[in-house]
Every structure is written in C-alpha cells, then in structure tokens.
Amino acid sequence: MTAQDRDLTAAAIRAAFDAPAPLTVGIEEELMLVDPATLDLAPRSRELLERVDGDPRYKLELPAAQLEIVSPPLTSAHAAAEFLATARADLKQAADGLVHLAAAGVHPFAGPEGELNAGPRYQRTLDEYGRIARRQLVFGLQAHVAVRGADRALAVYNAMRGYLPELLALAANAPFYGGEDSGLATVRPKVNELLPRQGVPPAIPSWEAWADALRWGAALGTVPEPRVWWWELRPHPMYGTLEVRVPDAQATVEDAVAVIAVVHCLAHWLAERHDGGEDLPAPPTWRIEENRWRALSRGLDGELADLETGAVAPARERLGVLVDALEPSATTLGCARELGFARTLAAENGADRQRAAARGSARAAVEWLITRY
C-alpha cells in the first residue's frame, strides 16, 4: 500500500475535515488566453507564466491557452473581490503585448480541439482519454469552502448537491460554441461530459463508503486520486474543503464574486441548519439531474422543480427565494454587498449578456468578453 493509498482511509478523510478551521472560501478562476490578432485561443500559457516570475497566484492547467488564478483561503466574498481584482489587473499587465485575457465557460468560436500543456499529470490524462482530452477547452470558477467537522461537512455536501442547478443557472456563461449560438445557456457542462465522473455527484452515505469508492478507483487505475473525481461538487480531503465546480468562469470580477458569495453563504446556511439539529435532505441524483438540464439549457429563462414535490417555478424566482434565505449568512460572513451582486446576476446572467452584446456574432462575443475582463 502506498502513502497515497493510506491517505484514502476514512480516518484520514475524517481527520482532514475535523481539523479546526474557520469557514473560509478559496477560489480558482480559469482564464482564457486570446490571440490579439485573430481573437482565437492562444496556447501561450507557459510564456505568460514566465512573465509573472513564480507568483503563486497563477498556475498552469490542462489547456495551453488557459491560466488559472488561485487564492489562499479567504474570509469572505468581499475579500475574494479584492484578491481577484488585484490578481486580474496584475496578470493583464504581465500579458500586455502577448495575449488578451477573457473569462467565459468556453471560447465562442475556437475549434473543438486544442493544444495541451506538457507534464506528467496532463500526459496521464492524454494517455487515458486521447483526443477527448484535447476537447477540454473549458473554463470554470471553482470555490473551496472549509466546512468542518467531518460529519457536518458530509451533511452539507449531500444537501448542497440539490442546489447545483440553481448555481448553474446563475453562473451560465457559455452560449456560443464553434462560432454559433449553441441554443444552450452554457455548453460547458456538455463538453465536460465527454470525460467520466461529470455532472451531479452521487450522495455519499458515509466517509467509509467514500473511502471505499476511492480505493476502488485507485485499484482500477483511472481514478488514482480524489482530484480526478470530476463531479460538479466534491469533497477535497487534501484541504478539508467542499469544492463547488459547477460555475462557468465569469466575465467580470463582480459576477465572479456574486457566485462566490452565493456558494459561501449556501455552505454557511446549510451548516447552521445542521447545527440546529435539522436533518438536511440528500436529494436523489436523478431529480437534481432533471433540474441540471433545465439550468444548462434554458438558464434563467427556464423553470426549476422542487426536489420534493416536483412543482416547477421560474429559475429567477427560485434564485430570488434562495438569495433571500442566504441574507443572514451574508451578514454574518461580511458579504452582504457581494450577495447583492447575485441579485443582479440572477436577473441577467453572463449568457444573457453575451447574447445581447454579440447579436449573433461569436467574434463580437469575444470582443465583448475582452472588454469586460
């Protein structure tokens, strides 16, 4: 048994989530690099990374036309706004004369396959998935929330699954694909689905059950570690966080922190309910998947179903009810202003704004995204 295998035990997972820590939020924002002349994706991430000279805020990812901004644990979405605004501005200065920067779930007209970065981790992905790996030209916004202790974190994880479609509708920002309007609010989840372990994650009955699933995946060989558990929400035992992976990258800092505020407040709200003795729901995966399709296809213009009764309501209405419920948490966490941004985003999300700005032109969508960065 390797050291990595030992880290997959239920005891080790529990220890990670039982370690005392405040309910912080960390962010990972995947940015697209755009060629100044053609406005196509520019596979120049290593050149840009050299320009920031080892700055830990920036790291490579699988696509060579992507660079990721990574934060330390932050106290709130308000702190995330300050961090992200500075990190974006500094990166833009470093990129001057090399590439433009933009943020959306996918590039509006790039070809379906692209160049990948070299490295052992990325080579394993390419060896396993071949050309499908080259199609993963997707750009997300991930939020890590440090929910402690272990039993509380598991309850919040299982309940949070049910809100992933609301987060998806709020953060949908990829209506164009391959130069055409896809007809979807975001095509990114469908591109993701070319790989396994995507979409709504399964409920986890216990940490022992999850440890057993991770051991099975490691024995299989294609799931050697928890970070290739690519669902739209996953426990991260290395950090002791719940990682929300469903949002598209957002065009502006304000939109990004709106999404982060909702995620952070949602985790706080669910944790408080658990602390109050409430038995949090763990909705059936297939019901959440029905809402997921509605969210990615119609976005804010669609309807989402109550996961208990099946009654449907407009997505904007459901998001309004959710944001109302999160207001006390926003006050506690110090991000009431940023949660207010979410109300604006829930009225008109990135997909709506891209379409309005582009008027059917994918190239115009890229131009708009560059100006919004």
N, C-alpha and C positions, 0 to 999 in steps of 0.2 A: 504493500500500500504506500503510495507516495504522500508527500506532505500535502499536496493539493487535495488528495482523496480524504485525508484526515480533516481538512477544513470543511468538508461537506457533511460532517456529522451533525445531527440535530443539536447536540450540546454546543458545538462551535457556533452554529447559527444563533441559538438562543443567547449565547454569551455576547455576540455582536449586537443584538437588539436589546439586551439587558444592560449594556454598559451605559452609565449615566450620561446624558447629553440633553441640552435644550432642543426644542422643536425648531431646528434651523432648516433653511432651504438652500440648496445649491443648484446651479444652472449649468447646462451645456447647450450652447447655441451653435448650430451648424450653418455656416455661411457659404454662399456660392461665389466663386471667383469668375468674373466675366471679362472676356476679351474686349478692350476698349474700341477696337475697330469693327469686329463682327458682331459683338454682343452675345456670342456663343459662350459656352463654358470654356474656361481657360485652365488647363491642367498644370498649374504653376504653384501649387501649394508649398512645395519644398523651397522654392525661391523666396516666397513670401515669408515662410517660417525663418529662413536665414536672416531676413531683414529685421525681425523682431528679436534676434540675438538671444535665444534661450528664455524669453519671457514665459513664465509658467502659465500665463493666462491663455496661451494659444497652443494647439496641438493638431497633428495630422489626424485624418480619418481615412476610411477606405477610398473614396473617390479622390483622384488627384486634383480635382477642381473644387475642393472643399477644404476649409479651415475651420476649426472649432474653437469657440471661446469657452473657457472653463473657469468657473468661480470657486472660491473656497466656500465653506458653509457660511451662510449669511443669516442675519436675524429676521429679515422680512423682505417682502416685495419692494418696499421703499429702498432698502439697502441694495437690492438687486438692480433697481433702476439706476442708482448712482454708479454701481460697478459696471453695468452693461453699457451705459452711455460713454463712460470713460474708455472702456475696452474697445468699443466700436470706433470711437474717434481716433484712438492711438493706432489701431490697425489700418484705418483709412489713410492716415498719414504715412504709415510704412508702405502701403500699397501704391502710393502715388507714382504714376508713370509705368506701373507694371500691370495692374488689373483694377477693374471696378469691383465693388462689393455689393451684394444684394441678399435678401432673405425672403424665401418662399419655400413651400413644400417641395416643388420641383422647378427646374428651369422651364420657361414657357415654350421654347422651341428647340432645345438641344436634341440631338439624336438619342435613340434609346440606349445605346451602349457608350461607355466612356473609359478613359484611362484610369487605372487604379494605382495607388501608391505601392511601392515595394516594401517588403518587410515580412518577417516570419508569420506574424498574425494574419496579415492580409493574404499572404500566399496560401495559408491553410484554407481560407475562405474561397479563394480562386480554385484551388485544387478540388475542393469538395463540390462547388456549385458551378464551376465553369463560366460560361457566358452569362448565366443568370447573375453572377456576382457583378459583372460589368454593367448590368442594368440598374444597379442600386444607386442611381444618381438622385438621391433623395436627401432632404434637408429638414431636420427636426429640431424641436426645442424640448429638451428633457429637464425635468425638475426632480431633484432628490430631496425628500423630506425625512428628517431624522425623527421617526416615531419610535419611542421607547416606552415600556419594556416589551419583551418578546410576545407575550400573549395579547397585549394591547395592539402591537403592530400587526399581528396576524389578523385580528378582528377588523382593524381599519383597512388592511389590504383587501380582504374579502368583500367588505362593503363598498370600498372605493371603485371596484370593478363596475358597479352599476351606474356610476356617473361618467364613465369614459365617453359614452356617446355625446353627452352634453359638452364635455371638454372638446371633443372632436368638432362639433358644430360651431362652437365658439372660435376655435383656432383654425378652421378650414381656410387654407390659403394656397390652393394649387388647382385652379380651374382649367388652366391651359396645359396641354401636353403634346409634344411633337408638332408644334406650330398651329394647333387647332384647339378650340374650346372643347373640352372633354365631355361637357354636359354634366359633370360632377362638381360638387363644391371643392373636393380635393381628390386628386388621382393618386396622391402619395400612398395611402393605405393599400391600394390595389397593386402598385409596384412592389411594395413591401411583401405582399403575399406571394410573390414569386419564390421567396425563401420560406422555409418552415418556421413554426413557432412564432406566428404573427397574429395580430388581432387581439381579441378579448382573451385574457389569460384564464386558465382554469381556477376554480376555487381551490384553496389549499386547506384540507381538513385539520392538519397539524404540521408542526415543523418536522416531526418524524416522517410524515408522509412526503414532505418536500425533499428532505434529505435522501429518502429512498429514491425519489424521482431523479434527483441529481446524480446519485450513484449509478442508476440505470443508464442515464445519458452518457456518463463518463465511460462506462463499460462499453457502450455502443461505439463510442469514439467521435461521433459528430456533435456531441454536447459535452465537451470536455470540461466546461466551467460554467458557472452561473451567468456570466455576461453574454453567452450566446443563447440564453433564454430570452428571445427577442420579442416577447409579448409587449402589448401597449402599456402594461404595468407589471413591474416585477420587484420582488424583494432583492436588495443588494447586500449580501452578507459581508462584503469587504468593508462597507461604510456603515452598515446598520441603518439603511435608509429604504424607503419605498420610492422607487423611481418611476415617475409618470412619463411615458414615452409617446403618448398619442398625439400631442400638438404638432402641427406644422411649424417650421420657422416662421417668424412674424416679420412683416415688412419694416416695422418701426420699433423703437425701444418701448414706446408707450403701449403698443399692442402686446409686446412680449411680456412686460411686467403685469399687464392686465391678466394674462393667462397664468402667470406665476402666482399672482395674488389669489386667484380662484383655487389653484392647486393647494397652496399653503393653507389657506383658510379652510378648505374642504377637509384636509387632514386634521386640522385642529378641531373642527366641528365634530367630526366623527369620533375623534379621540375623547373629547369631552362627553359625548353621549355614552361612550363605552364606560368612562369613569363614573358616570351617573348610574350605572347598573343596567343600561339598555342593552338588549340582545340585538346587536346590529345585524341587518339582513345580509345574506350571501346569495344574491340572485342567481338563478340558473343561467349558465353561459349562453344558451341559445336565445333566451329572451334579450339579453344585452346585445347579442349579435344582430337581432332584428332592428334594434334602435341604432346600432352602429351603421347599418346600411342606409337607414334613413338620414343619418347625420352626414355621412360622406357623400351621399348622392344629392341631397337637397339642401344641406346646410341649414341656415337659419330660416329658409323658406319652407322647410318640411315640418312634419309633426313627429313627436316622440311619444312613446307609450309608457304609461305607468307600469312598472315591472311587476306589480302585484295584481292589478285589476285588468290591465290591457287597455284602459281608457286612454285615448290619444289627446294631445294638446299641442298647439303650435310650439315649435322649438324656442322661439323668442320668449314665449310665456313661461315655459319650463325653466329657462335660464334666469328669467326675472325672479321667479319664486326661489330658485337656488341662491342667487345673489342676496336676496332679502334675508334668507336664513343664515348666510355667512357674515352678515354685518357685525354681529357681536364679536365674532372671531377676528374680524379685521381691526376692530377697535383694540382688542387685546394684543394683537400682533403688531400694531402700529402701521397698518397699510390701508387705512380707510380710503385715502385718495386713490391708491392704485386699484382697489376694488371698484371704485367709481369709474375708472377707465374701462373696466369689464362691462359695465352697463352700456357704454358707448360701443364697444366691440360687439356686444350681443344684439345691437340694433343693426349694425352693418359690419360684417367681418371682412377679413382680407380677400376672400374670394369675391365678395360683392364689390369691393373697391377696385380690385384688379380688373374685373369685367367692365366697370364703369369707366375706368381710366383708359383701357385698351380699345374699347369699341370694336372688338373682334380681331384686333391685330396683336398677335403674340409678340412681335418685336416691340410694339408700343408698351406692352405689359412689362417687358424687361426694362425699357427706358424708365417707366414709372417706378419700378422697384428700386432702381439705382438711385433715383431722386429721393425716395422715401427712407433709404438706409441712413 
